[in-house]
């Protein structure tokens, strides 16, 4: 067995053995029943002992929650204590008051200490720089400004380090940045908000990798996005508000849009966010984040990414024809997405996703081995953060 696989299996074993007494499930809730480890699972292979996580808890290890306002809702703290949450994403309403944010993070960390899952929460935000910053302060330059500067590589590295310093000052450990989209026209969707380093994939690769390396050296996980790329999306196309289909050729996608990702993977990027656009050249029937052909065929198999995949916002308008929260979560997990980003700023969304994933696991709608592998990748990431 190669060392990355061994590390992933070991991390899931650590997760299971570190658990205290599990939260007792309701007798009427099928999803909360303990799921025995089958032969060949990480727990069985490592000879792990200790109480098994329930299906509900295993499902929670794949869900990122959100809320609105400056105070963490009691329901979210309950979910964390029960081991039903992998992390939380913070938005402007959560970060407007730095002192309140610090109190919220402290409350979440305290709740996690009472969880049967003895791993740090993934506490994340979007701190790209320029216009897209949930926290005041660094990095103040946009990717566009960095790419057009006199020493772009140094500036990109400085931005990554500064982003990490800003996040860690508030107890956060994951940044949903950098953007690796290679824009094809000035003023298009990604360029008009100054979120693209360049129209040249080699430049984006160099600058994105510098940001990633500097940020992760400082202890904050980086996220490369939006795979396989939104660089050809015209102005006005936004997956947050509705379906987007990008008619880029396979040559454009693999040669240009995906071009920065080998360098990012080589730099050790922890997470990759997959977009909700449809790319007919790769899969005409599914948004990328619901497509095994994109997630596994392109990102995992062709490019060799072995880290954590994370969805874009599960509530996005691009998924308007793909059912409700639970259906979307299960479809994304089935396509190979590890973390499900429930960013509607309502903890009920995360609860619905967790319940649906747990039910799909107990009914074998989702493959147990694949589920274990996703949890192991997420656990490996969490074990390396604070």
Secondary structure, DSSP 8 states (H G I E B T S, - for coil): --HHHHHHHHHHHHHHHT--S-----TT-GGGSB----TTSHHHHHT--S---BHHHHHHTTEEE---SSS--HHHHHHHHTT--SEEE--HHHHSSHHHHHHHHHHHHHHHHTSSS-S--EEEE-EEETTEESSSSS--S-HHHHHTSSSHHHHHHHHHHHHHHHHHHTT--EE---B----SSTTSTTTTTT--S-SSHHHHHHHHHHHHHHHHHTT-EEEEEEET--TT--TT--TTTS--B----HHHIIIIITTTHHHHHHTT-SEEEE---EETTTEEEEEGGG-HIIIIIIIIIIT---SEEEES-TT-GGGTTS-SHHHHHHHHHHHT--BEE--SS-HHHHHHHHHHHHHHHHTTSS-HHHHHHHHHHHHHHHHT--
